[in-house]
Each structure stands twice: as structure tokens, then as C-alpha cells.
Amino acid sequence: MIEAKNLTKRYGDRVAVRDLSFTVEPGRVTGFLGPNGAGKSTTMRLILGLDRPHQGDATIGGKHYRDLGQPLRVVGALLEARAVHTGRSAYNHLLCLAQTQGIPKKRVDEVIELVGLSEVARKRTGGFSLGMGQRLGIAVALLGDPSVLILDEPVNGLDPEGILWIRNLMKQLASEGRTVFVSSHLMNEMAVTAEHLIVIGRGQLIADCSTEEFIERSTKQIVVVRSPDAEGLVGAITAEGGTATANGDGMLTVTDLDAARVGQLAAAGGFVLHELTPRRGSLEEAFMELTKESVEYGTTVAADGQGGAR
């Protein structure tokens, strides 16, 4: 389990993390989301003891990272996959780390096979592609068979097959009772991977809830209706307190009424339905809605039509 209590971290006049508290429970994948500059990487560094907070505390299994006797056996981390000596092979990189932690040599072979680097294990990492480097970083995180995993953008550089592989791996590790804490900017991927979300903006907690709850409370339920009697159905929906937007060809987008009620109104009015589909908002929509006031760097359109970062 990971616990952050009232974490605050400043860099000069800038407050990167402000009074941030949360708990990452074992047995599930917890997603860590926030706009660029929200403080996600800083928070992970604070948990791993790479930075010291100005206030507050962060522990892993009740202990500070610096107090863990053999940290790789307790927590595996992926923060910067390319932080590897380019003249060293993947095998030797892992072997050196294993020797510092009392990890058996056979474990090196196991993680190399697990991440799919067997064919290039003896080659210098300087020639690795982005995806191969990412797999090596994941191998390092898994080397000590830890009970806690902290992964920053683990799918970065992976092809679709690799993304599916790491998604299933994280779910498997969580099902074994491990704590899996993962940050990502890919909302669609987090929607199918993370059971729970911790969302921050400008270094402060915005949400700490299940993925389903986050989506439900941050997006409107939409019902898509198609009917040759669309005009009459709009009147019935409006009279009931719903909102119907015509999209042409008999298609309506309905809000403020659920699909069951729309169906009842259609039946009562004798309106023929060709489609009645409830649609839940996406994680991306929910994220954009809830964090829109916390975006530090946005894009504006100048008078000449050219966009510029602000």
C-alpha cells in the first residue's frame, strides 16, 4: 500500500504539489491522472524518495523508501526507462541491479523472457528502439518481484501488441494482491485498465474514486434515438423535461432522460423507433470536464488564426 499524507513540494516560487493526500490500495490497478504540469511525476518522485517534500509524508507499506533494506524487492518503479548506460547490454544492466539487491541470477533471465527481450538481451541498449527501452524499464521494475509497482507512462513507445501485453500484465499483478499505481495520458487505455483513479490538478487532489464513478459524475448520460417520427418525439421528450437535439435523418441526441423513459414516451405516443441506444460518457470527456479549470498550459487562437501555447 502507498500512502501520501499532506504532501507539499515547492520549486522556488512554484508549488508543484500542495497538501496532497491519498492511499493506493493493493489488489487493483490505480490510475494517476492529471493535466500536464499537474504534479504527477513530482508526486511519484516524492513517494520514491528521489525528492524530499517541504511538508507531509509518503510511505510504502508503512515505511519510507529510504528505510527499505532491499527496495527493489518491495517496490518496482518505472520513471525514466532510458536512464540506462548505453554501452551496457540489457542482461548486464539487470544483472548489476540484481547483484546489489541479493536477487538470484535466474530472475534476470525470467524477467527478460517476461518482457520479450530474449533476442536482444546481449545487445547494447544504445541501439534499442523506444519500445525496447520501455520493455527494459518494465523488466527493471519487475526484477525484485515486488509487491508494489509505480509506473509512469508504461505504454510509452509500445506498439498495439505491447500495449495489450502491459495492460494484461498490470491487471494480472493487481489480481495477485499487489499494489499497482500507474500514470498515463492515454485516457482510453486507462478506461480499460484502471479500476480506481486518483486525479490531481495544479498539485491538488481533484478526485479519488472508482473509474466508473468518475465517469458517471462528470459526464451527462446520452440517449441516441432514431425515428421516422422524430419531430413528434422531440415534442414528447421536451414536455417531459428532457432535451432533444436533431442530427438529421431522424436521429436525436437526448439528455436529461434515460433510455427507458424515452422508450415509454415513444410507446405512449405511438412513435416508431429504429434505434434507442444509451451512451455513457467516456473517461476522456469526464477528465476534460473535471480538469478544465486546472490546465496550466492551454492553446489559444490568435487573431490571425495561428494557435499558440500560453
C-alpha positions, 0 to 999 in steps of 0.5 A: 500500500502507498500512502501520501499524507499532506504532501507539499513540494515547492520549486522556488516560487512554484508549488508543484504539489500542495497538501496532497493526500491519498492511499493506493490500495493493493489488489487493483490497478490505480490510475494517476491522472492529471493535466500536464504540469499537474504534479504527477511525476513530482508526486511519484518522485516524492513517494520514491524518495528521489525528492524530499517534500517541504511538508507531509509524508509518503510511505510504502507499506508503512515505511519510507523508501529510504528505510527499505533494506532491499527496495527493489524487492518491495517496490518496482518503479518505472520513471525514466526507462532510458536512464540506462548506460548505453554501452551496457547490454540489457542482461548486464544492466539487470544483472548489476541491479540484481547483484546489489539487491541479493536477487538470484541470477535466474530472475534476470533471465525470467524477467527478460523472457517476461518482457520479450527481450530474449533476442536482444538481451546481449545487445547494447541498449544504445541501439534499442528502439523506444519500445525496447527501452520501455520493455527494459524499464518494465523488466527493471521494475519487475526484477525484485518481484515486488509487491508494489509497482509505480509506473509512469507512462508504461505504454510509452513507445509500445506498439498495439501488441505491447500495449495489450501485453502491459495492460494484461500484465498490470491487471494480472499483478493487481489480481495477485494482491499487489499494489499497482499505481500507474500514470498515463495520458492515454485516457482510453487505455486507462478506461480499460485498465484502471479500476480506481483513479486518483486525479490531481490538478495544479498539485491538488487532489481533484478526485479519488474514486472508482473509474466508473464513478468518475465517469458517471459524475462528470459526464451527462448520460446520452440517449441516441434515438432514431425515428421516422417520427422524430419531430413528434418525439422531440415534442414528447421528450421536451414536455417531459423535461428532457432535451432533444437535439436533431442530427438529421435523418431522424436521429436525436441526441437526448439528455436529461432522460434515460433510455427507458423513459424515452422508450415509454414516451415513444410507446405512449405516443405511438412513435416508431423507433429504429434505434434507442441506444444509451451512451455513457460518457467516456473517461476522456470527456469526464477528465476534460470536464473535471480538469478544465479549470486546472490546465496550466498550459492551454492553446489559444487562437490568435487573431490571425488564426495561428494557435499558440501555447500560453 
